[in-house]
Amino acid sequence: MLEIAIMIEGQNGLNWARWQNIARLVEDAGFVGLYRSDHFTNMNPPDKDSLELWVSLTWLASHTKRIEFGSLVSPVSFRHPVQTARMASAVDDLSTGRLTLGLGAGWQEREHHVFGFDLMDAKPRFDRLEEGLQVITGLLNSDTPLSFDGKYYQLHEATLLPRPLRPGGPRISIGGNGAHRTPNFVARFAHEWNAMFLPPDDLKKANRRIDDALKKADRDPKSVRRSMMTGCVFGHDEASLKQKIEARGRTADELRQRGIVLGSAGEVKDQLQNWKKPGFSASCSSGWIWTI
C-alpha cells in the first residue's frame, strides 16, 4: 500500500505560524505523517527561521490526533543521547505512540561551527553515533538500571523513568545510503531504514544490503520498515512543469537520476508505483517526497 507523508526542512523558514498551518493541512488532507529535519541553520547564508525540533514535536503530539511524526533525522552531535531518549519517550507517550525517532551522526559543517558543536571527522563521528544509539536504545528498552562505559558517553546505573508506555519506546529510524555502517546500525538498533534520493535500481541494491545485514544479525528482514525521502516536482501543465525543472538548474533526466519524481499527476502516479517493487511505498508533496 502506498503511504504518503510530508517532510519539512525546518531550517528553511519554519516558525510557529507555518508549522501550525502545515500540521493542520497534513492531518486534514489525509497524509499518513509529518516529519522534519533537525537543523539550527542553513548550509549557506542567509539564516532563516528554524523552529526547535523537540519543542515543535511536543506541540505536534498534543495538537494532532492521527498522523505519525518524527525527526529525519536528529544528530547525536546536538544533544546528549540521555536527553534525546528522555524527550523521545515523553513525546511518544504524549502522542499515544505516534513518534518515530530518526537518528543520525550529523553532517552540516556550518551549523556546527556557528553554534559551537563538535562535528568531528567521519570515523569518530560515526563511532559517537554508535555509542549514542547504544545509550538511547538501552535506556528505552531496559527496565533495570543501565551502565555504559564508552569513549564519548558514560552511564552509571541509569534508569529512564517513567518507563515508556509503548514497550521499548518510540520506533527508531536510521537514515542514510551508506554501504557499510548504515546497514550494520539498522540491523542492530532500528525499526526502520530511511533512504535518501535514490532511483529505483539503486534503491533495490541498497535495500538488499539492509536485508543481508538483518539476516546476518538473525533478524527477519520484514521486521524493519523501509522508507525513502526525495523530491517531487509536480506541474499542472507542461509550461509550469518546465518552469519548475529549470528553476532546479538540472534537466528532467538528471533529476530522475537523483530519484526525484516529476511530471503531471498521472506521470507522478506511474513513477510512484516503481517504489513498490523494492518493497517500498511512497509519498509526495510539493517540495519533498517521503516514502514509508
Backbone as CSV, one residue per row, in Angstrom:
resi,resn,N_x,N_y,N_z,CA_x,CA_y,CA_z,C_x,C_y,C_z
1,MET,0.839,-1.190,0.000,0.000,0.000,0.000,0.878,1.245,0.000
2,LEU,0.566,2.181,-0.855,1.328,3.427,-0.973,0.897,4.398,0.118
3,GLU,1.826,4.798,0.973,1.530,5.722,2.068,2.306,7.011,1.880
4,ILE,1.645,8.133,1.996,2.253,9.424,1.695,2.388,10.266,2.949
5,ALA,3.578,10.786,3.173,3.835,11.677,4.294,4.589,12.901,3.795
6,ILE,4.561,13.958,4.566,5.233,15.211,4.216,6.470,15.386,5.085
7,MET,7.562,15.803,4.453,8.798,16.089,5.175,9.158,17.558,4.960
8,ILE,9.463,18.259,6.041,9.766,19.684,6.006,11.218,19.912,6.412
9,GLU,11.937,20.722,5.641,13.281,21.162,6.044,13.122,22.354,6.981
10,GLY,13.258,22.091,8.266,12.933,23.092,9.279,13.782,24.339,9.254
11,GLN,14.972,24.279,8.650,15.865,25.433,8.634,15.531,26.431,7.533
12,ASN,14.520,26.121,6.732,14.184,26.986,5.602,13.017,27.917,5.899
13,GLY,12.992,28.473,7.102,11.980,29.473,7.432,10.823,28.951,8.253
14,LEU,11.009,27.827,8.962,9.919,27.268,9.754,9.758,28.044,11.058
15,ASN,8.551,28.584,11.266,8.197,29.251,12.520,6.862,28.701,12.994
16,TRP,6.354,29.228,14.107,5.146,28.639,14.694,3.939,28.741,13.766
17,ALA,3.746,29.884,13.148,2.578,30.051,12.281,2.604,29.042,11.137
18,ARG,3.762,28.879,10.512,3.867,27.937,9.400,3.704,26.492,9.874
19,TRP,4.348,26.157,10.973,4.270,24.787,11.495,2.831,24.402,11.840
20,GLN,2.127,25.291,12.487,0.744,25.004,12.867,-0.148,24.866,11.637
21,ASN,0.058,25.703,10.632,-0.725,25.595,9.399,-0.422,24.289,8.666
22,ILE,0.866,23.940,8.587,1.262,22.705,7.908,0.659,21.493,8.618
23,ALA,0.723,21.473,9.939,0.186,20.342,10.700,-1.300,20.154,10.442
24,ARG,-2.046,21.246,10.437,-3.488,21.147,10.183,-3.765,20.627,8.774
25,LEU,-3.011,21.122,7.796,-3.209,20.683,6.415,-2.877,19.205,6.240
26,VAL,-1.770,18.761,6.840,-1.358,17.367,6.712,-2.390,16.442,7.344
27,GLU,-2.868,16.795,8.518,-3.858,15.954,9.193,-5.185,15.944,8.439
28,ASP,-5.632,17.107,8.012,-6.948,17.198,7.345,-6.938,16.581,5.953
29,ALA,-5.791,16.645,5.264,-5.722,16.164,3.883,-5.543,14.653,3.778
30,GLY,-5.281,13.982,4.884,-5.194,12.534,4.863,-3.812,11.953,4.675
31,PHE,-2.756,12.783,4.715,-1.404,12.236,4.648,-1.150,11.362,5.875
32,VAL,-0.245,10.392,5.720,-0.009,9.466,6.817,0.839,10.078,7.921
33,GLY,1.663,11.092,7.588,2.533,11.629,8.617,3.174,12.945,8.234
34,LEU,3.853,13.539,9.221,4.581,14.797,9.060,5.925,14.659,9.755
35,TYR,6.977,14.874,8.993,8.341,14.713,9.507,9.141,15.967,9.201
36,ARG,10.202,16.185,9.977,11.010,17.374,9.738,12.464,17.113,10.091
37,SER,13.329,17.908,9.482,14.758,17.833,9.758,15.063,18.517,11.087
38,ASP,16.262,18.281,11.586,16.732,18.897,12.825,17.998,19.688,12.506
39,HIS,17.813,20.931,12.070,18.940,21.806,11.751,18.763,23.139,12.461
40,PHE,19.896,23.719,12.837,19.865,25.026,13.502,19.861,26.167,12.490
41,THR,20.472,25.910,11.326,20.509,26.924,10.281,20.877,26.257,8.959
42,ASN,21.024,27.053,7.902,21.298,26.547,6.561,22.787,26.299,6.313
43,MET,23.058,25.581,5.223,24.441,25.363,4.815,25.120,26.676,4.442
44,ASN,24.351,27.605,3.871,24.880,28.891,3.429,23.923,30.004,3.848
45,PRO,24.467,31.215,4.106,23.584,32.340,4.425,22.637,32.603,3.261
46,PRO,21.493,33.276,3.507,21.129,33.905,4.770,20.487,32.919,5.744
47,ASP,20.626,33.210,7.039,19.953,32.415,8.054,18.457,32.714,8.026
48,LYS,17.664,31.690,8.274,16.214,31.821,8.282,15.655,31.248,9.579
49,ASP,14.357,31.457,9.800,13.715,30.865,10.966,13.917,29.356,10.950
50,SER,14.168,28.780,12.145,14.355,27.335,12.265,13.814,26.911,13.625
51,LEU,12.565,26.520,13.648,11.884,26.163,14.890,12.550,24.951,15.529
52,GLU,12.788,25.033,16.831,13.481,23.969,17.551,12.714,22.652,17.428
53,LEU,13.448,21.575,17.110,12.831,20.293,16.788,11.910,19.789,17.885
54,TRP,12.441,19.600,19.098,11.678,18.899,20.124,10.525,19.720,20.668
55,VAL,10.675,21.027,20.675,9.534,21.863,21.060,8.418,21.712,20.026
56,SER,8.786,21.705,18.744,7.771,21.587,17.690,7.108,20.210,17.709
57,LEU,7.848,19.140,18.009,7.255,17.808,18.061,6.363,17.640,19.283
58,THR,6.720,18.298,20.384,5.859,18.251,21.566,4.512,18.901,21.276
59,TRP,4.549,20.050,20.590,3.289,20.695,20.194,2.495,19.777,19.279
60,LEU,3.175,19.127,18.329,2.501,18.261,17.371,1.835,17.077,18.080
61,ALA,2.505,16.536,19.090,1.964,15.381,19.806,0.625,15.689,20.459
62,SER,0.466,16.914,20.938,-0.744,17.263,21.680,-1.766,18.033,20.858
63,HIS,-1.436,18.372,19.603,-2.365,19.148,18.771,-2.769,18.415,17.493
64,THR,-2.371,17.144,17.360,-2.853,16.294,16.274,-3.358,14.999,16.892
65,LYS,-4.183,14.286,16.142,-4.790,13.072,16.685,-4.422,11.812,15.922
66,ARG,-4.079,11.958,14.643,-3.967,10.787,13.784,-2.589,10.550,13.197
67,ILE,-1.919,11.594,12.742,-0.718,11.432,11.929,0.480,10.920,12.726
68,GLU,1.308,10.134,12.042,2.632,9.805,12.551,3.522,11.033,12.370
69,PHE,4.598,11.114,13.149,5.501,12.253,13.003,6.860,11.895,13.595
70,GLY,7.861,12.754,13.305,9.166,12.491,13.881,10.269,13.288,13.239
71,SER,11.495,12.903,13.561,12.705,13.594,13.102,13.345,12.816,11.965
72,LEU,13.780,13.565,10.947,14.544,12.993,9.832,15.739,13.891,9.540
73,VAL,16.811,13.695,10.202,16.988,12.940,11.432,17.581,13.891,12.474
74,SER,17.615,13.431,13.736,18.198,14.241,14.801,19.637,13.791,15.058
75,PRO,20.627,14.673,14.869,22.028,14.278,15.062,22.382,14.136,16.545
76,VAL,23.147,13.118,16.869,23.611,12.979,18.251,24.634,14.050,18.604
77,SER,25.135,14.764,17.604,26.110,15.834,17.856,25.479,17.046,18.544
78,PHE,24.152,17.180,18.497,23.483,18.342,19.074,23.104,18.163,20.542
79,ARG,22.771,16.938,20.934,22.236,16.703,22.271,22.813,15.414,22.837
80,HIS,22.983,15.386,24.142,23.415,14.153,24.802,22.338,13.087,24.580
81,PRO,22.717,11.847,24.274,21.713,10.817,23.991,20.754,10.546,25.145
82,VAL,21.183,10.775,26.380,20.258,10.622,27.511,19.119,11.628,27.384
83,GLN,19.462,12.869,27.049,18.438,13.892,26.873,17.495,13.520,25.728
84,THR,18.052,13.031,24.626,17.219,12.631,23.489,16.288,11.491,23.864
85,ALA,16.797,10.494,24.579,15.962,9.361,24.985,14.820,9.811,25.890
86,ARG,15.106,10.708,26.832,14.070,11.188,27.750,12.986,11.963,27.000
87,MET,13.396,12.864,26.111,12.420,13.647,25.373,11.601,12.772,24.438
88,ALA,12.257,11.853,23.738,11.550,10.997,22.791,10.527,10.119,23.495
89,SER,10.893,9.568,24.637,9.955,8.741,25.381,8.735,9.541,25.817
90,ALA,8.969,10.753,26.299,7.867,11.590,26.773,6.953,12.023,25.626
91,VAL,7.544,12.426,24.508,6.738,12.874,23.361,5.957,11.709,22.776
92,ASP,6.556,10.532,22.726,5.836,9.364,22.229,4.639,9.040,23.118
93,ASP,4.830,9.107,24.428,3.719,8.883,25.352,2.624,9.920,25.160
94,LEU,3.023,11.182,25.027,2.056,12.273,24.874,1.207,12.083,23.624
95,SER,1.800,11.498,22.585,1.090,11.313,21.314,0.400,9.958,21.209
96,THR,0.422,9.181,22.291,-0.107,7.802,22.301,0.554,6.936,21.229
97,GLY,1.883,7.050,21.135,2.661,6.124,20.312,2.742,6.451,18.845
98,ARG,2.864,7.739,18.485,2.914,8.119,17.067,4.273,8.643,16.631
99,LEU,5.253,8.695,17.524,6.572,9.259,17.196,7.488,8.222,16.562
100,THR,8.212,8.630,15.524,9.357,7.883,15.004,10.602,8.711,15.287
101,LEU,11.553,8.129,15.989,12.784,8.820,16.362,13.864,8.519,15.338
102,GLY,14.062,9.447,14.397,15.119,9.306,13.413,16.420,9.857,13.969
103,LEU,17.483,9.078,13.866,18.774,9.450,14.455,19.883,9.392,13.413
104,GLY,20.858,10.303,13.559,21.978,10.346,12.632,23.217,10.907,13.294
105,ALA,24.310,10.942,12.521,25.607,11.362,13.054,25.819,12.868,12.977
106,GLY,25.046,13.562,12.113,25.314,14.976,11.836,26.213,15.101,10.626
107,TRP,26.043,16.197,9.873,26.851,16.337,8.655,27.106,17.787,8.249
108,GLN,26.238,18.720,8.654,26.342,20.081,8.131,27.377,20.891,8.918
109,GLU,28.479,21.226,8.254,29.613,21.838,8.942,29.276,23.230,9.484
110,ARG,28.571,24.027,8.699,28.360,25.431,9.080,27.619,25.552,10.399
111,GLU,26.523,24.817,10.577,25.743,24.969,11.802,26.528,24.490,13.025
112,HIS,27.347,23.458,12.847,28.168,23.002,13.971,29.187,24.064,14.357
113,HIS,29.790,24.706,13.376,30.766,25.762,13.664,30.100,26.982,14.294
114,VAL,28.995,27.426,13.702,28.321,28.650,14.168,27.853,28.512,15.613
115,PHE,27.292,27.353,15.957,26.708,27.180,17.284,27.606,26.424,18.260
116,GLY,28.818,26.105,17.831,29.801,25.564,18.759,29.700,24.077,19.041
117,PHE,29.115,23.304,18.110,29.061,21.860,18.269,30.249,21.209,17.574
118,ASP,30.724,20.102,18.125,31.875,19.391,17.567,31.374,18.340,16.574
119,LEU,31.551,18.587,15.280,31.097,17.641,14.258,32.029,16.437,14.175
120,MET,33.324,16.670,14.235,34.367,15.647,14.167,34.518,15.075,12.759
121,ASP,35.626,14.378,12.544,35.853,13.694,11.273,34.924,12.496,11.154
122,ALA,34.859,11.916,9.966,33.840,10.908,9.685,33.903,9.701,10.629
123,LYS,35.079,9.106,10.832,35.133,7.891,11.636,34.711,8.141,13.080
124,PRO,35.323,9.092,13.781,34.866,9.316,15.161,33.421,9.792,15.241
125,ARG,32.965,10.494,14.211,31.571,10.944,14.186,30.628,9.750,14.207
126,PHE,30.936,8.722,13.407,30.070,7.544,13.375,30.315,6.630,14.570
127,ASP,31.508,6.675,15.131,31.751,5.960,16.393,30.877,6.560,17.493
128,ARG,30.797,7.883,17.519,29.955,8.556,18.511,28.486,8.213,18.292
129,LEU,28.047,8.164,17.027,26.670,7.768,16.742,26.397,6.367,17.259
130,GLU,27.329,5.450,17.041,27.142,4.073,17.515,26.936,4.042,19.028
131,GLU,27.765,4.795,19.766,27.605,4.850,21.217,26.265,5.508,21.585
132,GLY,25.903,6.564,20.868,24.631,7.225,21.133,23.452,6.296,20.935
133,LEU,23.502,5.480,19.883,22.441,4.512,19.633,22.382,3.461,20.743
134,GLN,23.541,3.041,21.234,23.567,2.081,22.334,22.930,2.676,23.587
135,VAL,23.238,3.933,23.878,22.689,4.586,25.068,21.177,4.768,24.940
136,ILE,20.741,5.299,23.797,19.315,5.594,23.612,18.486,4.315,23.637
137,THR,18.865,3.319,22.851,18.090,2.078,22.820,18.188,1.331,24.144
138,GLY,19.347,1.427,24.809,19.485,0.779,26.111,18.547,1.367,27.139
139,LEU,18.474,2.681,27.205,17.584,3.338,28.166,16.114,3.068,27.862
140,LEU,15.770,3.067,26.573,14.371,2.859,26.203,13.924,1.421,26.442
141,ASN,14.844,0.472,26.308,14.459,-0.934,26.389,14.676,-1.572,27.754
142,SER,15.527,-0.984,28.584,15.908,-1.640,29.827,15.035,-1.187,31.000
143,ASP,14.420,-2.150,31.657,13.640,-1.854,32.860,14.505,-1.875,34.113
144,THR,15.764,-2.236,33.956,16.698,-2.243,35.086,17.773,-1.184,34.838
145,PRO,18.468,-0.732,35.884,19.489,0.306,35.722,20.546,-0.088,34.691
146,LEU,20.924,0.911,33.876,21.862,0.691,32.776,23.180,1.394,33.056
147,SER,24.269,0.649,32.915,25.607,1.228,32.985,26.255,1.116,31.616
148,PHE,27.031,2.138,31.258,27.670,2.160,29.941,28.987,2.898,30.073
149,ASP,30.055,2.289,29.577,31.387,2.889,29.669,31.979,3.004,28.269
150,GLY,31.658,4.103,27.585,32.153,4.317,26.245,33.177,5.425,26.195
151,LYS,33.668,5.714,25.023,34.625,6.798,24.844,33.943,8.149,24.949
152,TYR,32.705,8.234,24.466,32.005,9.516,24.407,30.936,9.667,25.484
153,TYR,30.389,8.546,25.948,29.305,8.607,26.935,29.528,7.570,28.028
154,GLN,29.172,7.954,29.250,29.269,7.050,30.387,27.999,7.159,31.220
155,LEU,27.427,6.008,31.571,26.257,5.947,32.436,26.562,5.027,33.609
156,HIS,25.995,5.352,34.771,26.253,4.575,35.975,24.921,4.221,36.628
157,GLU,24.403,3.040,36.290,23.126,2.550,36.796,22.016,3.579,36.577
158,ALA,21.869,3.984,35.329,20.866,4.986,34.952,19.544,4.295,34.590
159,THR,18.445,4.874,35.055,17.119,4.342,34.752,16.255,5.447,34.173
160,LEU,15.595,5.154,33.077,14.695,6.106,32.445,13.308,5.951,33.057
161,LEU,12.869,6.978,33.797,11.560,6.969,34.448,10.812,8.250,34.119
162,PRO,9.498,8.177,33.883,8.701,6.945,33.853,9.069,6.087,32.655
163,ARG,8.791,4.811,32.759,9.074,3.911,31.652,8.165,4.247,30.474
164,PRO,8.638,4.055,29.236,7.798,4.334,28.065,6.514,3.514,28.104
165,LEU,5.403,4.136,27.743,4.130,3.411,27.677,4.157,2.368,26.562
166,ARG,4.808,2.699,25.454,4.986,1.725,24.369,6.226,0.909,24.703
167,PRO,6.146,-0.417,24.781,7.332,-1.219,25.113,8.509,-0.895,24.201
168,GLY,9.624,-0.501,24.799,10.799,-0.121,24.026,10.790,1.304,23.536
169,GLY,9.696,2.032,23.813,9.635,3.434,23.429,9.331,3.615,21.955
170,PRO,9.623,4.799,21.412,9.297,5.093,20.011,10.094,4.235,19.042
171,ARG,9.545,4.086,17.839,10.244,3.385,16.765,11.503,4.164,16.400
172,ILE,12.622,3.462,16.235,13.894,4.075,15.874,14.099,3.955,14.365
173,SER,14.403,5.089,13.727,14.707,5.104,12.299,16.130,5.594,12.102
174,ILE,16.856,4.924,11.228,18.220,5.338,10.877,18.246,5.651,9.396
175,GLY,18.688,6.860,9.078,18.710,7.304,7.697,20.096,7.223,7.084
176,GLY,20.138,7.033,5.758,21.415,7.057,5.061,21.503,6.001,3.985
177,ASN,22.424,6.218,3.047,22.634,5.302,1.931,23.961,4.568,2.017
178,GLY,24.655,4.713,3.128,25.976,4.099,3.265,25.937,2.598,3.073
179,ALA,27.016,2.052,2.518,27.053,0.626,2.190,27.534,-0.243,3.334
180,HIS,28.126,0.329,4.374,28.741,-0.481,5.417,28.136,-0.219,6.797
181,ARG,28.412,0.934,7.376,27.976,1.162,8.748,26.468,1.351,8.854
182,THR,25.843,1.962,7.848,24.396,2.162,7.914,23.643,0.839,8.016
183,PRO,23.886,-0.150,7.124,23.185,-1.433,7.293,23.448,-2.087,8.640
184,ASN,24.674,-1.960,9.139,25.008,-2.528,10.436,24.211,-1.865,11.554
185,PHE,24.127,-0.539,11.528,23.364,0.177,12.552,21.882,-0.170,12.477
186,VAL,21.364,-0.260,11.252,19.957,-0.623,11.091,19.693,-1.998,11.694
187,ALA,20.550,-2.957,11.385,20.357,-4.322,11.870,20.432,-4.401,13.390
188,ARG,21.263,-3.580,14.001,21.452,-3.653,15.447,20.458,-2.832,16.247
189,PHE,20.006,-1.704,15.672,19.264,-0.769,16.510,17.888,-0.337,15.997
190,ALA,17.601,-0.508,14.711,16.480,0.220,14.113,15.231,-0.627,13.885
191,HIS,14.103,0.090,13.844,12.827,-0.474,13.416,12.510,-0.040,11.979
192,GLU,13.292,0.922,11.480,13.031,1.466,10.151,14.323,1.980,9.537
193,TRP,14.438,1.802,8.229,15.550,2.389,7.478,14.985,3.418,6.515
194,ASN,15.597,4.623,6.505,15.153,5.701,5.630,16.251,6.025,4.623
195,ALA,16.001,5.709,3.359,16.937,6.019,2.273,16.708,7.452,1.801
196,MET,17.656,7.963,1.022,17.560,9.346,0.550,17.969,9.435,-0.910
197,PHE,17.090,9.992,-1.736,17.403,10.358,-3.116,18.071,9.228,-3.896
198,LEU,17.345,8.141,-4.096,17.862,7.018,-4.873,16.870,6.651,-5.975
199,PRO,17.350,6.507,-7.208,16.481,5.980,-8.260,16.172,4.518,-7.974
200,PRO,15.119,3.960,-8.588,14.674,2.605,-8.240,15.750,1.532,-8.263
201,ASP,16.617,1.503,-9.283,17.633,0.450,-9.354,18.619,0.542,-8.192
202,ASP,19.055,1.765,-7.858,19.974,1.932,-6.734,19.274,1.627,-5.413
203,LEU,18.004,1.939,-5.341,17.237,1.637,-4.139,17.151,0.133,-3.907
204,LYS,16.967,-0.623,-4.970,16.922,-2.078,-4.852,18.237,-2.619,-4.283
205,LYS,19.359,-2.106,-4.777,20.662,-2.567,-4.298,20.850,-2.229,-2.824
206,ALA,20.490,-0.993,-2.453,20.618,-0.592,-1.051,19.690,-1.407,-0.164
207,ASN,18.516,-1.700,-0.667,17.545,-2.488,0.084,18.073,-3.897,0.341
208,ARG,18.754,-4.465,-0.652,19.334,-5.797,-0.475,20.429,-5.785,0.584
209,ARG,21.197,-4.691,0.641,22.239,-4.607,1.680,21.611,-4.611,3.079
210,ILE,20.486,-3.920,3.217,19.790,-3.923,4.503,19.293,-5.322,4.826
211,ASP,18.703,-6.002,3.837,18.231,-7.374,4.041,19.375,-8.281,4.493
212,ASP,20.522,-8.176,3.814,21.666,-9.031,4.142,22.153,-8.778,5.569
213,ALA,22.199,-7.505,5.965,22.648,-7.180,7.317,21.676,-7.707,8.366
214,LEU,20.386,-7.626,8.082,19.380,-8.126,9.022,19.475,-9.644,9.159
215,LYS,19.654,-10.339,8.050,19.783,-11.793,8.107,21.027,-12.198,8.889
216,LYS,22.111,-11.454,8.673,23.354,-11.751,9.395,23.177,-11.559,10.893
217,ALA,22.315,-10.629,11.274,22.039,-10.373,12.695,20.900,-11.238,13.222
218,ASP,20.451,-12.212,12.428,19.349,-13.104,12.808,18.052,-12.351,13.057
219,ARG,17.820,-11.315,12.232,16.558,-10.592,12.283,15.788,-10.821,10.983
220,ASP,14.498,-10.908,11.091,13.649,-11.064,9.921,13.660,-9.755,9.131
221,PRO,14.050,-9.780,7.850,14.039,-8.541,7.062,12.697,-7.835,7.070
222,LYS,11.617,-8.579,7.210,10.289,-7.968,7.232,10.019,-7.201,8.524
223,SER,10.893,-7.356,9.519,10.677,-6.683,10.800,11.095,-5.212,10.763
224,VAL,11.802,-4.804,9.717,12.278,-3.421,9.603,11.554,-2.726,8.463
225,ARG,10.881,-1.648,8.788,10.149,-0.876,7.784,11.138,-0.106,6.915
226,ARG,10.805,0.091,5.653,11.669,0.806,4.718,10.962,2.084,4.270
227,SER,11.712,3.155,4.135,11.147,4.420,3.677,12.193,5.161,2.858
228,MET,11.760,6.157,2.120,12.704,6.976,1.374,12.248,8.418,1.303
229,MET,13.209,9.319,1.406,12.967,10.744,1.285,13.606,11.239,-0.006
230,THR,12.828,11.935,-0.811,13.367,12.524,-2.024,12.468,13.677,-2.450
231,GLY,12.712,14.245,-3.616,11.947,15.394,-4.066,10.825,15.029,-5.011
232,CYS,9.853,15.913,-5.110,8.745,15.730,-6.029,8.509,17.040,-6.770
233,VAL,8.648,17.020,-8.091,8.426,18.203,-8.917,7.149,17.966,-9.716
234,PHE,6.105,18.707,-9.376,4.793,18.498,-9.971,4.370,19.723,-10.768
235,GLY,3.805,19.479,-11.950,3.310,20.579,-12.768,1.889,20.318,-13.226
236,HIS,1.034,21.335,-13.135,-0.349,21.198,-13.595,-0.420,21.089,-15.120
237,ASP,0.607,21.667,-15.792,0.688,21.567,-17.244,2.162,21.581,-17.638
238,GLU,2.430,21.411,-18.925,3.810,21.323,-19.397,4.604,22.595,-19.106
239,ALA,3.958,23.742,-19.238,4.661,25.010,-19.026,5.104,25.167,-17.577
240,SER,4.192,24.869,-16.653,4.551,25.021,-15.244,5.588,23.994,-14.825
241,LEU,5.501,22.770,-15.368,6.496,21.749,-15.054,7.869,22.157,-15.574
242,LYS,7.923,22.650,-16.806,9.192,23.087,-17.388,9.813,24.203,-16.566
243,GLN,9.001,25.128,-16.101,9.492,26.243,-15.291,10.100,25.752,-13.979
244,LYS,9.444,24.780,-13.347,9.947,24.255,-12.077,11.239,23.456,-12.275
245,ILE,11.314,22.723,-13.373,12.538,21.962,-13.660,13.704,22.911,-13.913
246,GLU,13.471,23.955,-14.698,14.527,24.928,-14.984,14.991,25.638,-13.719
247,ALA,14.074,25.864,-12.790,14.431,26.518,-11.537,15.387,25.665,-10.706
248,ARG,15.358,24.360,-10.930,16.265,23.453,-10.222,17.669,23.458,-10.815
249,GLY,17.822,24.010,-12.019,19.132,24.062,-12.659,19.610,22.738,-13.200
250,ARG,18.694,21.794,-13.418,19.043,20.491,-13.973,17.997,20.091,-15.000
251,THR,18.327,19.101,-15.812,17.350,18.598,-16.766,16.430,17.606,-16.061
252,ALA,15.325,17.263,-16.730,14.398,16.289,-16.167,15.087,14.941,-15.952
253,ASP,15.911,14.512,-16.905,16.615,13.233,-16.774,17.588,13.250,-15.599
254,GLU,18.269,14.379,-15.410,19.204,14.488,-14.286,18.465,14.397,-12.959
255,LEU,17.303,15.015,-12.871,16.509,14.944,-11.642,16.037,13.523,-11.382
256,ARG,15.608,12.835,-12.438,15.158,11.445,-12.270,16.311,10.551,-11.820
257,GLN,17.519,10.835,-12.301,18.677,10.046,-11.895,18.975,10.211,-10.410
258,ARG,18.506,11.300,-9.822,18.664,11.503,-8.372,17.508,10.879,-7.585
259,GLY,16.604,10.212,-8.292,15.480,9.596,-7.611,14.304,10.517,-7.406
260,ILE,14.347,11.709,-7.992,13.264,12.667,-7.835,12.115,12.316,-8.773
261,VAL,10.921,12.351,-8.246,9.716,12.073,-9.024,9.229,13.378,-9.629
262,LEU,8.908,13.362,-10.922,8.445,14.598,-11.544,7.488,14.308,-12.688
263,GLY,6.639,15.307,-12.969,5.715,15.179,-14.087,4.333,15.685,-13.725
264,SER,3.375,15.307,-14.554,1.976,15.616,-14.299,1.449,14.666,-13.229
265,ALA,0.190,14.839,-12.845,-0.392,13.967,-11.820,-0.315,12.503,-12.236
266,GLY,-0.664,12.221,-13.500,-0.624,10.841,-13.973,0.779,10.280,-14.015
267,GLU,1.739,11.101,-14.449,3.131,10.649,-14.525,3.710,10.404,-13.138
268,VAL,3.388,11.289,-12.199,3.848,11.099,-10.821,3.296,9.789,-10.258
269,LYS,2.019,9.534,-10.492,1.398,8.299,-10.006,2.105,7.075,-10.578
270,ASP,2.393,7.093,-11.883,3.068,5.954,-12.511,4.455,5.733,-11.924
271,GLN,5.193,6.826,-11.703,6.549,6.699,-11.165,6.539,6.175,-9.735
272,LEU,5.545,6.588,-8.963,5.471,6.123,-7.588,5.249,4.614,-7.505
273,GLN,4.603,4.057,-8.512,4.387,2.610,-8.497,5.715,1.855,-8.532
274,ASN,6.769,2.480,-9.083,8.072,1.807,-9.150,8.657,1.551,-7.774
275,TRP,8.274,2.383,-6.804,8.839,2.201,-5.469,8.283,0.958,-4.789
276,LYS,7.173,0.434,-5.254,6.621,-0.772,-4.647,7.500,-1.982,-4.911
277,LYS,8.186,-1.979,-6.054,8.938,-3.161,-6.467,10.052,-3.528,-5.497
278,PRO,10.844,-2.557,-4.970,11.856,-2.946,-3.999,11.329,-3.058,-2.580
279,GLY,10.017,-3.062,-2.378,9.462,-3.229,-1.050,9.131,-1.941,-0.360
280,PHE,9.006,-0.864,-1.114,8.698,0.433,-0.559,7.294,0.848,-0.936
281,SER,6.744,1.795,-0.157,5.594,2.557,-0.593,6.050,4.003,-0.646
282,ALA,5.193,4.946,-1.022,5.730,6.263,-1.338,4.840,7.414,-0.947
283,SER,5.430,8.620,-0.938,4.675,9.809,-0.580,5.164,11.030,-1.321
284,CYS,4.278,11.957,-1.592,4.636,13.103,-2.427,4.083,14.398,-1.866
285,SER,4.891,15.433,-1.889,4.448,16.779,-1.517,4.932,17.736,-2.584
286,SER,4.671,19.012,-2.402,5.072,19.990,-3.405,6.577,20.130,-3.498
287,GLY,7.287,19.896,-2.382,8.714,20.089,-2.416,9.499,18.830,-2.084
288,TRP,8.925,17.936,-1.270,9.641,16.754,-0.838,8.742,15.529,-0.924
289,ILE,9.373,14.425,-1.080,8.627,13.170,-1.038,9.255,12.297,0.026
290,TRP,8.441,11.797,0.908,8.949,10.886,1.928,8.131,9.632,1.865
291,THR,8.779,8.492,1.607,8.031,7.278,1.372,8.171,6.315,2.529
292,ILE,7.051,5.731,2.917,7.084,4.805,4.033,6.763,3.394,3.556
